[in-house]
């Protein structure tokens, strides 16, 4: 055996025209559905104790080479599912020791999405990152720019963007099924974690297996407390983005894409009492988007904390809003479209119009997706593009979502200048656009 064996990546990269003599048809190698090793990606999961487990499982048609989590105990179940994968606590060490990685999946708390994704792209890795793409607007712009410059395949984990419902909604809107859409309403049962609270003062030891310093990452230093980890980090501004960041990259996605929106010009938030370090218990946030081309102005109204929108008159007695406690509603001049927060199961109201659309649907204009994971995997292999790439869709959508938190945190209406990336009427809001990192961390 050679003391310096060829790595998989070097082997693939060195193939020339002569390689055509080495390639055996897949059907000869392994029958129907066989995936040759040379067609298989080496993928690592980073942050695999919660949502990351499902993300890794969604990609395990490929080679799960490594798994990384700052809390070994919380991630133990995922580690056990992939005993062949090498395990790490620090993603930087993992990237140093796994040169043959092709791609990474990031499902850490919001505050570490950007630093991990940026480092992975610097090293030429394809990246799948959970929503929201970042914790700040400046981070979203930076990741979009890096993805554009590096040419890697990127995908944000807003799964509904790959669903049939999102495509149906756009086809219906463009066919004029409900007339011109002028308002979109959102509602959610989130938060389902504690927020609207002050910082705890009692002392706790971090549980065995948790590297608290790595959990903090670029966030300011503070002692460990179970109020932050696991899962409860979402309501803390240092680590999460509240109910809006958790859900709006799902629920606002269909309208942002279908209506071909850009940036809002004004955002207004109404909330229950505000807290310095955590999101409020309930908020209602209104985004105003200007007219664009032939499309008139559009208003988004977001509600969390179990607030619901007014019942549209198009619903017949006894009919319920689609989506239950978390949904979306497109209000047109001639009817409404309702769906759950992922744009699944869209329906047109009044019901008679839905029956007409079902019986005689508009032409299918937008190709259906094989799913959010398969779409990304194929893009990593050079086959097509992702629907929620960082530069084309995920970055701009995340910016829109996070602008709502500027209004929430300041308690002021925000007049937004997207080109200058600043709130023109509330300079204090601009401090939240690009917050400093702890020493030793960089974007």
C-alpha positions in Angstrom: 0.0 0.0 0.0 1.2 3.5 -0.9 2.2 5.6 2.1 0.5 8.5 0.4 -2.8 7.2 -1.0 -4.8 9.4 -3.3 -7.7 11.1 -1.6 -11.1 10.7 -3.1 -11.2 14.4 -4.0 -7.7 14.4 -5.7 -8.7 11.2 -7.6 -11.9 12.8 -8.9 -10.2 16.1 -9.7 -7.5 14.4 -11.6 -9.7 12.5 -14.0 -9.2 13.5 -17.6 -10.6 12.3 -20.9 -9.1 8.9 -20.2 -11.6 8.5 -17.4 -14.3 7.6 -19.9 -12.5 4.2 -20.2 -12.8 3.6 -16.5 -16.5 4.4 -16.0 -18.8 1.4 -16.0 -22.5 2.0 -16.5 -24.4 2.0 -13.1 -26.7 -0.8 -14.2 -23.7 -3.1 -14.7 -22.2 -2.2 -11.3 -25.2 -2.5 -9.0 -28.5 -2.8 -10.7 -31.3 -0.4 -10.6 -30.9 2.5 -8.2 -27.2 1.7 -7.4 -25.1 4.8 -6.6 -21.4 4.4 -7.5 -18.9 5.5 -4.8 -17.6 8.1 -7.2 -21.1 9.7 -7.3 -21.4 9.8 -3.5 -20.7 13.0 -1.5 -18.8 13.1 1.7 -21.1 15.1 4.0 -20.7 16.3 7.6 -23.4 17.4 10.0 -22.7 20.3 12.4 -25.2 20.7 15.2 -26.9 17.4 15.1 -28.7 17.1 18.5 -32.0 18.6 17.4 -33.3 19.6 13.9 -29.9 18.6 12.6 -30.7 14.9 13.1 -33.5 15.1 10.5 -31.3 17.1 8.1 -28.6 14.5 8.3 -31.1 11.7 7.8 -32.5 13.5 4.8 -29.0 13.4 3.2 -27.9 9.9 4.2 -28.1 8.5 0.7 -24.6 10.0 0.7 -21.6 9.2 2.9 -22.0 10.8 6.3 -18.3 11.2 7.1 -18.3 13.3 10.2 -20.6 14.7 12.9 -20.0 17.7 15.1 -21.9 19.0 18.1 -20.8 21.1 21.1 -23.0 18.9 23.3 -22.1 15.2 23.0 -24.9 14.1 25.3 -27.5 16.0 23.4 -26.2 14.6 20.1 -25.6 11.0 21.3 -28.7 9.7 19.5 -27.4 11.0 16.1 -23.9 9.8 16.8 -25.3 6.3 17.5 -27.2 6.4 14.2 -23.9 6.8 12.2 -21.2 4.8 14.0 -18.9 5.1 11.0 -18.8 8.9 11.3 -16.0 10.6 13.1 -17.2 12.9 15.9 -16.1 16.4 16.9 -17.1 19.2 19.2 -15.4 22.1 17.3 -16.4 22.6 13.6 -13.0 24.2 12.9 -11.1 21.2 14.1 -13.4 19.0 12.0 -12.8 21.0 8.9 -9.1 20.9 9.5 -9.1 17.1 9.9 -11.6 16.2 7.2 -10.0 17.5 4.0 -12.1 15.2 1.8 -15.4 16.7 2.9 -17.5 17.8 0.0 -20.4 19.5 1.9 -21.7 20.4 5.3 -25.1 20.6 7.0 -25.5 23.4 9.6 -28.3 23.1 12.2 -26.7 25.0 15.1 -28.4 27.9 17.0 -28.9 31.0 14.8 -25.9 32.9 16.2 -23.4 30.4 14.8 -24.9 29.8 11.3 -22.9 32.6 9.7 -19.5 31.9 11.1 -19.7 28.2 10.3 -21.2 28.6 6.8 -18.6 31.3 5.9 -15.7 29.1 6.9 -17.1 26.1 5.1 -17.5 28.1 1.9 -14.0 29.6 2.2 -12.8 26.0 2.1 -14.9 25.3 -1.0 -17.6 23.2 0.7 -21.2 23.1 -0.4 -23.5 24.2 2.4 -27.0 23.4 3.6 -28.0 25.7 6.5 -31.1 25.7 8.6 -33.4 28.8 8.8 -33.0 31.6 9.5 -29.9 31.7 7.4 -28.3 34.2 9.9 -29.0 36.2 13.0 -28.2 39.6 11.5 -28.9 41.4 8.3 -25.2 42.0 7.7 -24.4 38.3 8.0 -27.1 37.5 5.5 -25.5 39.9 3.0 -22.1 38.5 3.6 -23.1 34.9 3.1 -24.9 35.7 -0.1 -21.8 37.5 -1.4 -19.5 34.6 -0.5 -21.8 32.0 -2.1 -22.0 34.1 -5.2 -18.2 34.4 -5.4 -17.3 30.8 -4.5 -19.8 29.1 -6.8 -20.7 26.4 -4.2 -24.1 24.8 -4.0 -26.1 26.3 -1.1 -29.5 25.7 0.3 -31.4 27.1 3.3 -33.6 24.7 5.2 -37.0 26.3 4.5 -38.4 23.0 3.3 -41.7 24.5 2.0 -39.9 26.2 -0.9 -39.3 22.8 -2.5 -42.9 21.8 -2.0 -45.7 21.6 -4.6 -47.9 24.0 -2.6 -45.5 26.9 -3.1 -45.6 26.3 -6.8 -49.3 26.0 -6.9 -49.7 29.3 -5.1 -47.6 31.1 -7.6 -49.3 29.5 -10.5 -52.7 30.4 -9.1 -51.7 34.0 -8.4 -50.2 34.5 -11.8 -53.3 33.0 -13.4 -55.4 35.6 -11.6 -57.4 33.0 -9.6 -58.0 35.4 -6.7 -57.3 38.6 -8.6 -54.5 41.0 -7.5 -53.0 40.1 -4.2 -52.5 43.2 -2.0 -52.1 41.7 1.5 -50.7 38.5 3.0 -51.3 37.5 6.6 -49.3 35.1 8.8 -50.0 33.7 12.2 -48.2 31.2 14.5 -48.5 29.5 17.9 -44.8 30.3 18.5 -43.1 31.0 20.8 -43.2 27.5 22.3 -40.2 28.3 24.5 -39.7 30.8 27.3 -39.1 34.4 26.3 -40.2 37.8 27.6 -37.9 37.2 30.6 -34.9 38.7 32.2 -31.4 37.1 32.4 -31.3 34.5 35.2 -28.9 35.3 38.1 -28.4 31.9 39.8 -25.2 29.9 39.0 -25.2 26.5 37.2 -22.5 24.1 36.1 -22.6 23.1 32.4 -23.7 19.4 32.0 -21.1 16.8 31.2 -20.3 16.7 27.5 -21.3 20.3 26.8 -18.5 22.7 25.8 -20.2 25.9 26.8 -17.4 28.1 25.4 -18.0 26.6 21.9 -21.7 27.0 22.3 -21.2 30.7 22.9 -19.1 31.0 19.8 -19.1 34.7 18.7 -21.7 35.7 21.3 -20.7 37.6 24.4 -19.5 35.6 27.3 -21.9 34.7 30.1 -22.2 31.7 32.5 -24.1 28.6 31.5 -27.7 28.3 32.5 -30.4 25.8 31.5 -32.5 28.8 30.4 -30.4 28.9 27.2 -29.6 25.3 26.2 -31.0 23.1 24.8 -33.7 24.6 22.6 -34.5 27.5 24.8 -31.9 29.7 23.1 -34.4 30.8 20.5 -36.0 33.6 22.6 -32.6 35.1 23.6 -31.4 37.9 21.2 -27.7 36.8 21.7 -28.4 33.4 20.2 -31.8 33.4 18.4 -34.3 35.5 16.5 -37.5 34.8 18.3 -40.7 33.5 16.8 -40.2 35.6 13.7 -36.8 34.0 12.9 -38.0 30.5 13.7 -41.1 30.5 11.4 -41.1 33.4 9.0 -38.5 32.0 6.7 -41.0 29.2 6.2 -44.3 31.1 6.1 -43.2 34.2 4.2 -41.3 32.2 1.6 -44.2 31.5 -0.8 -45.3 35.1 -1.0 -41.8 36.5 -1.3 -41.2 34.2 -4.2 -44.6 34.2 -5.9 -45.0 38.0 -5.7 -41.3 38.5 -6.7 -40.8 40.9 -3.8 -37.6 42.8 -3.0 -37.1 44.8 0.2 -39.8 46.5 2.3 -39.6 50.3 2.9 -41.4 50.4 6.2 -41.8 48.0 9.1 -44.0 48.6 12.2 -44.2 46.4 15.3 -46.7 46.2 18.0 -45.8 44.0 21.0 -46.4 43.1 24.6 -43.8 44.6 26.9 -40.3 44.5 25.5 -37.3 43.0 27.4 -33.6 43.9 26.8 -32.4 40.4 26.2 -35.4 38.3 25.0 -38.1 38.7 22.4 -41.6 39.7 23.6 -44.4 37.2 24.3 -46.6 38.5 21.5 -46.0 40.6 18.4 -47.8 42.0 15.4 -45.5 43.2 12.7 -46.5 45.0 9.5 -44.2 45.2 6.4 -45.0 47.5 3.5 -43.4 46.7 0.1 -43.5 49.3 -2.6 -45.1 48.9 -6.0 -42.8 47.1 -8.4 -43.4 47.1 -12.2 -47.0 46.3 -12.8 -47.5 44.9 -9.3 -49.1 47.3 -6.8 -47.8 47.7 -3.2 -48.1 44.7 -0.9 -48.5 44.5 2.8 -47.4 41.6 5.0 -48.9 41.3 8.5 -47.2 38.9 10.9 -48.7 37.7 14.2 -47.2 35.4 16.8 -48.1 34.4 20.3 -51.3 32.7 19.0 -52.8 35.9 17.6 -55.0 35.2 14.5 -55.9 37.4 11.6 -59.5 38.6 11.0 -61.7 35.9 9.5 -62.0 36.6 5.7 -65.6 37.0 4.5 -64.9 34.5 1.7 -65.0 31.6 4.2 -68.4 30.0 4.5 -70.0 29.4 7.9 -68.2 26.5 9.6 -65.1 26.7 7.4 -61.8 27.2 9.3 -58.6 29.0 8.3 -56.2 26.6 6.8 -53.1 25.8 8.9 -54.8 25.8 12.3 -52.7 27.7 14.8 -49.9 28.5 12.2 -50.7 29.5 8.6 -50.7 32.0 5.9 -53.4 33.8 3.9 -53.2 35.6 0.6 -55.9 38.3 0.2 -56.8 39.1 -3.4 -59.4 41.4 -4.9 -61.5 38.3 -5.9 -60.8 35.8 -3.2 -58.2 34.4 -0.9 -55.7 31.5 -0.8 -54.9 29.9 2.5 -52.3 27.3 3.5 -50.3 26.1 6.5 -47.0 27.7 7.4 -45.1 25.5 4.9 -47.5 26.4 2.0 -48.8 22.8 2.1 -52.4 22.1 1.2 -53.3 25.5 -0.3 -57.0 26.2 -0.8 -58.9 28.9 -2.6 -61.9 30.6 -1.0 -64.7 30.8 -1.7 -64.9 27.0 -1.9 -66.7 27.1 -5.2 -63.7 28.8 -6.8 -61.4 26.2 -5.3 -63.6 23.5 -7.0 -63.3 25.3 -10.3 -59.5 25.6 -10.0 -59.2 21.9 -9.1 -61.4 20.9 -12.0 -59.6 23.1 -14.5 -56.2 24.1 -13.1 -54.0 26.8 -14.7 -51.0 25.5 -16.7 -48.2 24.1 -14.7 -45.4 26.7 -15.1 -42.9 25.7 -12.4 -41.1 22.4 -12.3 -41.8 20.3 -9.2 -38.8 19.6 -6.9 -37.5 16.2 -5.8 -37.3 17.7 -2.2 -35.2 20.2 -0.3 -32.4 17.6 0.4 -32.3 15.8 -3.0 -32.3 19.2 -4.8 -29.2 20.3 -2.8 -27.4 17.0 -3.2 -27.9 17.1 -7.0 -26.7 20.7 -7.1 -23.6 19.7 -5.2 -23.0 17.1 -8.0 -23.5 19.8 -10.7 -27.0 18.7 -11.6 -29.2 21.7 -11.6 -29.6 24.5 -8.9 -31.2 24.8 -5.5 -34.4 26.8 -5.0 -33.3 28.5 -1.8 -29.7 29.3 -2.6 -28.0 31.9 -0.3 -27.4 34.5 -3.0 -30.5 34.1 -5.1 -33.3 33.6 -2.5 -32.3 32.6 1.1 -30.2 35.7 1.8 -32.7 38.3 0.6 -35.6 36.5 2.3 -33.8 36.2 5.6 -33.0 40.0 5.4 -36.7 40.7 5.1 -37.6 38.5 8.1 -34.9 40.0 10.3 -36.0 43.6 9.6 -39.1 42.8 11.7 -36.9 42.3 14.7 -35.4 45.8 14.3 -38.9 47.2 14.8 -39.6 44.8 17.7 -36.3 45.6 19.5 -36.5 49.4 19.2 -40.2 49.8 19.6 -40.1 52.2 16.6 -41.4 52.2 13.0 -38.5 51.5 10.7 -38.0 53.4 7.4 -35.7 51.1 5.6 -33.1 52.0 2.9 -32.0 48.7 1.5 -29.2 50.1 -0.7 -27.5 51.8 2.2 -28.5 49.0 4.6 -29.8 51.4 7.3 -32.9 52.5 9.1 -33.0 56.1 8.1 -35.3 57.3 10.9 -34.0 55.2 13.8 -30.2 55.2 14.1 -30.4 53.0 17.2 -31.8 50.2 15.1 -28.7 50.1 13.0 -26.7 48.7 15.9 -28.6 45.5 15.5 -27.7 45.1 11.8 -24.1 44.0 12.4 -23.4 43.2 16.0 -19.7 42.7 17.2 -18.3 39.2 17.7 -16.5 38.0 20.8 -12.7 38.1 20.6 -11.3 35.2 18.6 -14.2 34.8 16.3 -14.7 36.3 12.8 -17.0 36.2 9.9 
